[in-house]
Amino acid sequence: MKIWTSEHIFSHPWETVTQAVWRKYPNPHNPAVVGTDVIERRVVGGVLHTHRLISSRWGLPTWAQTILGADRVCYGYEHSEVNPEERTMTMRTRNLTFSSTVSMDERLVYSPDPVDTEKTILRQETIITVKGVPLTSYMEGYLINSISSNSFKGREALEFVISKINKEVEEIMSTYKRSTTEIFSNTKRSIGEITESALRSVDDISTAAKKSVDGLSDAAMKSIDDISTVAKKGIDSFTQPPTSMPRI
């Protein structure tokens, strides 16, 4: 049995890193993993439990294929627990293919860096046991060295997904800002148009009212003049003497 451990710090918040874990594969930076299938997912006591089937290629050399069998797509069983309250994500994986001769148990834990909560620590442990075949110790050493030398591929794959997530967030924020600006512009333009229309309506009403008042004033003045003229004629007819006296 051989054990390999490592620790890596991601310069990203725990929420971002754990989101990227679910979107990690398929990934051009780690093409060995060819597929993931969710078998079961449930929430128990606020903790998300997920069971997945992982399909991958080990890329065994010829001598290892002679001992274990032809190189082919291998399967592994993964169980993960995400505790949002404690901000921990624990993943345990065990191989199903070659399990009668090779036991490969992997455990990964993602948690916030206690020094800087904007960073995330990945603690990884892999235990390999080979039994029932020749070159047991050599085979264990080869698999451990292979995992160690290829561990950076998994981290690069995760950084690749995180960069995509950050880009998506930036695009969403840009679209939001652009939409908000357009809404404000359209609202301002609509308010301006409404205000202009209201002012124009008020001006029209004022003009019409002034015309009506002027018309009434003219009519009233004309009526007064007519009444004055008639009254004057009546008074004149009473005050003027007759032009000739009738003969007796």
C-alpha positions as CSV (number, residue, x, y, z in Angstrom):
1,M,0.0,0.0,0.0
2,K,1.2,3.5,-0.9
3,I,-0.2,6.9,0.1
4,W,0.1,10.2,-1.7
5,T,-1.0,13.5,-0.3
6,S,-0.9,17.1,-1.5
7,E,-2.3,20.5,-0.7
8,H,-3.0,23.3,-3.1
9,I,-4.4,26.9,-2.7
10,F,-6.8,28.4,-5.3
11,S,-6.9,32.2,-5.4
12,H,-10.7,32.1,-5.6
13,P,-13.6,32.0,-3.1
14,W,-14.9,28.6,-2.0
15,E,-18.3,29.1,-3.7
16,T,-16.6,29.7,-7.1
17,V,-14.2,26.7,-6.8
18,T,-17.0,24.3,-5.7
19,Q,-19.2,25.5,-8.6
20,A,-16.3,24.8,-11.0
21,V,-15.9,21.3,-9.6
22,W,-19.3,20.3,-10.9
23,R,-18.5,21.7,-14.4
24,K,-14.9,20.4,-14.5
25,Y,-15.4,17.7,-17.2
26,P,-15.2,17.3,-20.1
27,N,-12.1,19.5,-20.1
28,P,-9.3,20.0,-22.7
29,H,-6.7,20.3,-19.9
30,N,-7.4,16.8,-18.5
31,P,-8.8,14.6,-21.4
32,A,-8.2,11.4,-19.4
33,V,-11.7,11.9,-17.9
34,V,-14.2,11.2,-20.7
35,G,-17.5,11.4,-18.9
36,T,-19.5,11.8,-15.6
37,D,-23.0,10.6,-14.9
38,V,-25.1,11.5,-11.9
39,I,-26.6,8.4,-10.3
40,E,-28.3,9.9,-7.3
41,R,-28.5,13.3,-5.7
42,R,-30.3,14.3,-2.5
43,V,-30.2,16.8,0.4
44,V,-30.0,15.4,3.9
45,G,-29.9,17.8,6.9
46,G,-28.9,20.7,4.6
47,V,-26.0,18.7,3.1
48,L,-26.0,17.9,-0.6
49,H,-25.1,14.2,-1.3
50,T,-24.2,13.2,-4.9
51,H,-23.3,9.8,-6.4
52,R,-21.6,9.9,-9.8
53,L,-20.1,7.4,-12.2
54,I,-16.7,8.6,-13.5
55,S,-15.4,7.3,-16.9
56,S,-11.7,7.7,-17.6
57,R,-8.7,6.3,-19.4
58,W,-5.7,5.4,-17.3
59,G,-3.2,5.3,-20.2
60,L,-1.5,2.2,-18.9
61,P,1.9,1.3,-20.5
62,T,2.2,-2.0,-22.3
63,W,3.8,-3.9,-19.4
64,A,1.0,-2.8,-17.1
65,Q,-1.6,-3.8,-19.6
66,T,0.0,-7.3,-19.7
67,I,-0.5,-7.6,-16.0
68,L,-3.9,-5.9,-15.5
69,G,-5.5,-6.3,-18.9
70,A,-5.9,-4.2,-22.0
71,D,-6.1,-0.4,-21.7
72,R,-9.8,0.7,-21.9
73,V,-12.3,3.1,-20.5
74,C,-12.2,2.6,-16.7
75,Y,-15.0,3.4,-14.3
76,G,-15.0,4.8,-10.8
77,Y,-17.6,5.5,-8.2
78,E,-17.7,8.9,-6.6
79,H,-19.6,10.1,-3.5
80,S,-19.5,13.8,-2.6
81,E,-20.9,15.9,0.2
82,V,-21.3,19.6,0.1
83,N,-22.0,21.4,3.4
84,P,-22.8,25.1,2.6
85,E,-23.1,26.0,6.3
86,E,-19.6,24.7,7.2
87,R,-18.4,25.6,3.7
88,T,-16.8,22.2,3.0
89,M,-16.9,19.9,-0.1
90,T,-15.7,16.4,0.4
91,M,-15.3,13.9,-2.5
92,R,-14.4,10.2,-2.2
93,T,-13.7,8.1,-5.3
94,R,-12.9,4.4,-5.7
95,N,-12.2,2.6,-8.9
96,L,-14.5,-0.1,-10.2
97,T,-12.4,-1.3,-13.1
98,F,-9.5,-3.6,-12.1
99,S,-10.8,-3.6,-8.6
100,S,-9.9,-7.2,-8.0
101,T,-6.2,-6.4,-8.3
102,V,-5.9,-2.6,-7.8
103,S,-7.6,-0.5,-5.1
104,M,-7.4,3.2,-5.6
105,D,-9.1,5.3,-3.0
106,E,-9.0,9.1,-3.4
107,R,-10.3,11.8,-1.0
108,L,-10.5,15.5,-1.8
109,V,-11.6,18.2,0.6
110,Y,-12.2,21.8,-0.5
111,S,-12.5,24.4,2.3
112,P,-11.9,28.1,2.7
113,D,-8.3,29.2,3.6
114,P,-8.4,30.1,7.3
115,V,-5.9,32.9,6.6
116,D,-7.7,34.4,3.6
117,T,-11.4,33.5,3.1
118,E,-11.2,34.7,-0.5
119,K,-9.0,31.7,-1.2
120,T,-9.7,27.9,-1.2
121,I,-7.6,25.0,0.0
122,L,-7.7,21.7,-1.7
123,R,-6.4,18.8,0.4
124,Q,-5.9,15.6,-1.5
125,E,-5.1,12.0,-0.4
126,T,-4.8,8.9,-2.5
127,I,-4.2,5.4,-1.2
128,I,-3.2,2.6,-3.7
129,T,-3.1,-1.1,-3.0
130,V,-2.1,-3.7,-5.6
131,K,-2.6,-7.4,-4.8
132,G,-2.5,-10.8,-6.5
133,V,-0.2,-9.8,-9.4
134,P,3.5,-9.7,-10.0
135,L,5.5,-6.6,-9.3
136,T,3.1,-5.4,-6.7
137,S,5.3,-2.8,-5.1
138,Y,6.6,-1.6,-8.5
139,M,3.0,-1.2,-9.8
140,E,2.0,0.7,-6.7
141,G,5.0,3.1,-7.1
142,Y,4.2,3.6,-10.8
143,L,0.6,4.5,-10.1
144,I,1.5,6.9,-7.3
145,N,4.1,8.6,-9.4
146,S,1.6,8.9,-12.3
147,I,-1.0,10.5,-10.0
148,S,1.6,12.9,-8.6
149,S,2.9,14.0,-12.0
150,N,-0.6,14.4,-13.4
151,S,-2.1,16.2,-10.4
152,F,-1.4,19.6,-12.0
153,K,-3.7,18.7,-14.9
154,G,-6.7,18.5,-12.6
155,R,-5.8,21.9,-11.1
156,E,-5.3,23.4,-14.5
157,A,-8.7,22.0,-15.6
158,L,-10.3,23.6,-12.6
159,E,-8.7,27.0,-13.2
160,F,-9.9,26.7,-16.8
161,V,-13.5,26.3,-15.7
162,I,-13.1,29.1,-13.1
163,S,-12.0,31.5,-15.8
164,K,-15.1,30.6,-17.8
165,I,-17.3,31.2,-14.8
166,N,-15.7,34.6,-14.1
167,K,-16.1,35.5,-17.8
168,E,-19.8,34.5,-17.7
169,V,-20.3,36.7,-14.6
170,E,-18.6,39.6,-16.3
171,E,-20.8,39.2,-19.3
172,I,-23.9,39.0,-17.2
173,M,-22.9,42.2,-15.2
174,S,-22.1,44.0,-18.5
175,T,-25.5,43.0,-20.0
176,Y,-27.2,44.1,-16.7
177,K,-25.5,47.5,-16.7
178,R,-26.2,48.0,-20.4
179,S,-29.9,47.1,-19.9
180,T,-30.1,49.3,-16.8
181,T,-28.6,52.2,-18.8
182,E,-31.1,51.6,-21.7
183,I,-34.0,51.5,-19.2
184,F,-32.9,54.8,-17.6
185,S,-32.4,56.4,-21.0
186,N,-35.8,55.2,-22.3
187,T,-37.5,56.3,-19.1
188,K,-35.8,59.7,-19.2
189,R,-36.8,60.1,-22.8
190,S,-40.4,59.1,-22.1
191,I,-40.6,61.5,-19.2
192,G,-39.3,64.2,-21.4
193,E,-41.8,63.5,-24.1
194,I,-44.6,63.4,-21.6
195,T,-43.5,66.6,-20.0
196,E,-43.2,68.3,-23.4
197,S,-46.6,67.0,-24.5
198,A,-48.1,68.2,-21.2
199,L,-46.5,71.7,-21.6
200,R,-47.7,71.9,-25.1
201,S,-51.3,70.9,-24.0
202,V,-51.2,73.6,-21.3
203,D,-50.1,76.2,-23.8
204,D,-52.9,75.1,-26.2
205,I,-55.4,75.4,-23.4
206,S,-54.1,78.8,-22.3
207,T,-54.2,80.0,-25.9
208,A,-57.7,78.7,-26.4
209,A,-58.8,80.2,-23.1
210,K,-57.3,83.6,-23.9
211,K,-59.1,83.5,-27.3
212,S,-62.4,82.7,-25.6
213,V,-61.9,85.5,-23.0
214,D,-61.0,87.9,-25.8
215,G,-64.0,86.9,-27.8
216,L,-66.3,87.4,-24.8
217,S,-64.7,90.8,-24.0
218,D,-65.2,91.9,-27.6
219,A,-68.8,90.7,-27.6
220,A,-69.5,92.4,-24.3
221,M,-68.0,95.7,-25.5
222,K,-69.9,95.5,-28.7
223,S,-73.2,94.9,-26.7
224,I,-72.4,97.8,-24.4
225,D,-71.8,100.1,-27.4
226,D,-75.0,99.0,-29.1
227,I,-77.0,99.6,-25.8
228,S,-75.3,103.1,-25.5
229,T,-76.2,104.0,-29.0
230,V,-79.9,102.9,-28.6
231,A,-80.2,104.7,-25.3
232,K,-78.7,107.9,-26.7
233,K,-81.1,107.8,-29.6
234,G,-84.0,107.4,-27.2
235,I,-82.9,110.3,-25.1
236,D,-82.4,112.5,-28.1
237,S,-85.9,111.8,-29.4
238,F,-87.4,113.0,-26.1
239,T,-85.2,116.1,-25.6
240,Q,-85.3,117.6,-29.1
241,P,-88.3,120.0,-29.9
242,P,-90.5,119.3,-32.9
243,T,-89.4,121.0,-36.0
244,S,-92.8,122.8,-36.7
245,M,-95.9,123.6,-34.8
246,P,-99.2,122.5,-36.2
247,R,-101.6,125.2,-37.4
248,I,-104.9,125.8,-35.6
